[in-house]
Amino acid sequence: MMSNPLRFSLNSSKISSFSFSPFSPSSLIFPKSGVSPPNQTPSSRISSLNVLGPLQFTRPKRLASFKVHASLAETNQPKWWEKNAGPNMIDIHSMQEFLSALSQAGDKLVIVEFYGTWCASCRALFPKLCKTAQDYPNIIFLKVNFDENKSMCKSLNVKMLPCFHFYRGSDGLLESFSCSLAKFQKIKDAIAKHDIGHSSNGQPKGVGDFHPS
């Protein structure tokens, strides 16, 4: 006599160890055949399987947020021409400020740099100029943005960038020339020539070289 399949499955001891797949009931009813469940087309069945949530990640959004914060941090950094080496390096924005700075310098040597923010030679030379300003605290370094002070630069006969003017007190303009990073020694030679009575550490010449016997 043929046993009842339903009764056999209920009485079988193996039923307790049987585990069901987490798929939907329709996938259990139609495991291998290509027949779709009632009221569901093959395309809708496939799309329903493709929208399972565990395969979707949101981590790239965090990376995008990091890039935004990094960009903001870079934006807050000062531009290369906005950096100053110390109190003896001053930005000039008008002819009045220029004349006032020369007057306040007294007999100190004043070096004026005329630069452009777009000038590659100006940018390449600028770090070395800052180092020189630190080495010579007794010298006043003035920075003039060519694009912001075109009329002043024209009146001072500035035609090439970067351009340097050397002034001192009643002597007025001592020397002027254009210079690149490769010819920076020209600036040092001019300092040695015109910075009379001072050494690179700001002391009168001879004081730093004195050694008691």
CORMOSUL-V967035 format. One record per residue. PHI is phi in whole degrees, 0 to 359 (999 if undefined). OMEGA is omega in whole degrees, -180 to 180 (none if undefined). D_FIRST is the distance of its C-alpha to the first C-alpha in Angstrom with 1 decimal. Layout:
# CORMOSUL-V967035
PHI | OMEGA | D_FIRST
PHI | OMEGA | D_FIRST
This chain:
# CORMOSUL-V967035
999 | -177 | 0.0
284 | -179 | 3.8
285 | 179 | 6.3
283 | -178 | 9.4
300 | -179 | 12.2
295 | -180 | 14.9
295 | 180 | 13.7
296 | -178 | 13.2
292 | 179 | 16.7
283 | -177 | 18.2
272 | -177 | 17.2
290 | 179 | 18.0
285 | -178 | 21.4
281 | -177 | 22.5
296 | -178 | 23.0
289 | -180 | 26.3
265 | -179 | 27.7
283 | 180 | 26.8
242 | -179 | 30.0
273 | 176 | 30.5
288 | -179 | 33.1
285 | 180 | 36.2
290 | -179 | 36.0
290 | 180 | 35.8
304 | -178 | 32.6
295 | 179 | 33.3
288 | 176 | 33.3
281 | -179 | 29.9
284 | -179 | 28.5
237 | -174 | 30.3
288 | -174 | 30.6
238 | -177 | 31.2
289 | 179 | 31.6
274 | -178 | 35.1
283 | 179 | 34.0
273 | 177 | 35.9
295 | -179 | 34.6
305 | 177 | 35.6
60 | 179 | 39.4
217 | -179 | 40.3
282 | 179 | 41.9
303 | -178 | 41.5
294 | 179 | 45.0
290 | 178 | 44.6
292 | 179 | 41.4
294 | -179 | 43.4
295 | -180 | 46.4
291 | 178 | 44.3
280 | -177 | 43.1
278 | -177 | 46.7
261 | 177 | 48.2
296 | -171 | 46.5
296 | -171 | 49.4
300 | -178 | 49.2
272 | -178 | 50.7
261 | -177 | 53.8
242 | 179 | 57.0
242 | -176 | 60.2
298 | 178 | 62.3
305 | 178 | 64.5
297 | 179 | 66.1
293 | 178 | 67.4
296 | 178 | 69.0
297 | 179 | 70.6
295 | 179 | 72.0
297 | 180 | 73.4
297 | 179 | 75.2
296 | 180 | 76.8
295 | 179 | 78.2
295 | 179 | 79.5
295 | 179 | 81.2
295 | 179 | 82.9
295 | 178 | 84.1
293 | -180 | 85.7
294 | -178 | 87.3
283 | 179 | 89.0
288 | 179 | 90.7
293 | 177 | 94.4
290 | -175 | 95.4
299 | -178 | 97.4
280 | 179 | 100.7
273 | -179 | 100.1
278 | 178 | 100.2
235 | -176 | 103.5
281 | -177 | 104.7
169 | -177 | 106.6
294 | 180 | 109.4
270 | 175 | 111.7
245 | -170 | 109.5
233 | 175 | 109.9
274 | 179 | 108.4
249 | -177 | 111.0
241 | -180 | 110.2
200 | 177 | 113.7
296 | 179 | 117.2
297 | 178 | 118.3
295 | 180 | 115.9
296 | 180 | 117.1
294 | 179 | 120.7
294 | 180 | 120.0
294 | 178 | 118.1
295 | -180 | 121.0
293 | -178 | 123.5
289 | -179 | 121.5
289 | 180 | 121.2
64 | -179 | 124.9
267 | 178 | 125.9
288 | 176 | 122.4
287 | 179 | 121.0
241 | 177 | 118.6
249 | -179 | 116.1
253 | 176 | 114.6
255 | 174 | 111.5
258 | -173 | 110.7
223 | 173 | 107.1
233 | -179 | 104.4
295 | -180 | 100.8
268 | -173 | 99.8
278 | -178 | 102.1
295 | 179 | 100.2
294 | 178 | 103.4
296 | -179 | 104.0
294 | -179 | 100.5
294 | -177 | 100.8
278 | -169 | 104.2
301 | 179 | 103.4
302 | 179 | 101.8
289 | 176 | 104.8
294 | 177 | 107.2
297 | 178 | 105.4
296 | 179 | 105.8
294 | 178 | 109.5
296 | 177 | 109.9
288 | -180 | 108.6
286 | -178 | 110.9
235 | -178 | 113.9
293 | 180 | 113.7
278 | 180 | 117.3
264 | 177 | 116.7
266 | 178 | 115.5
250 | 179 | 112.8
252 | 179 | 112.4
248 | -179 | 109.5
237 | 177 | 110.0
284 | -175 | 107.2
301 | -176 | 108.7
293 | -180 | 106.5
273 | -176 | 107.4
223 | -176 | 111.1
296 | -179 | 112.0
294 | 178 | 115.5
293 | 180 | 116.4
296 | 179 | 115.2
294 | -180 | 117.2
292 | 179 | 120.4
264 | 175 | 119.9
64 | 177 | 119.6
272 | -176 | 116.0
240 | -180 | 114.8
227 | 180 | 112.2
236 | -8 | 109.4
286 | -179 | 109.2
235 | -177 | 112.8
232 | 174 | 114.8
242 | 178 | 118.1
247 | -179 | 120.1
233 | 170 | 122.4
202 | 172 | 124.6
41 | -176 | 126.8
289 | 179 | 130.1
286 | 179 | 129.5
68 | -179 | 127.0
286 | -179 | 124.9
267 | -175 | 125.2
195 | 176 | 122.8
212 | 180 | 119.9
193 | 173 | 117.5
266 | -175 | 114.0
210 | 175 | 111.7
244 | 180 | 108.3
298 | -179 | 106.2
294 | -179 | 107.5
247 | -177 | 111.1
297 | 179 | 110.6
302 | 179 | 113.3
298 | 178 | 115.7
291 | 180 | 114.9
295 | 178 | 115.4
295 | 179 | 118.8
292 | 177 | 119.8
296 | 179 | 118.9
298 | -178 | 121.0
282 | -171 | 123.9
256 | -180 | 123.9
275 | -175 | 122.5
287 | 174 | 125.9
86 | 179 | 126.2
225 | 175 | 122.5
254 | -176 | 119.9
292 | 180 | 116.1
268 | 176 | 115.5
91 | -180 | 117.8
272 | 175 | 120.7
303 | -179 | 124.2
300 | 180 | 124.6
102 | -178 | 125.9
291 | -178 | 124.5
288 | -178 | 121.2
265 | -177 | 123.0
279 | 178 | 125.4
233 | 180 | 125.0
296 | -179 | 127.4
279 | none | 129.2
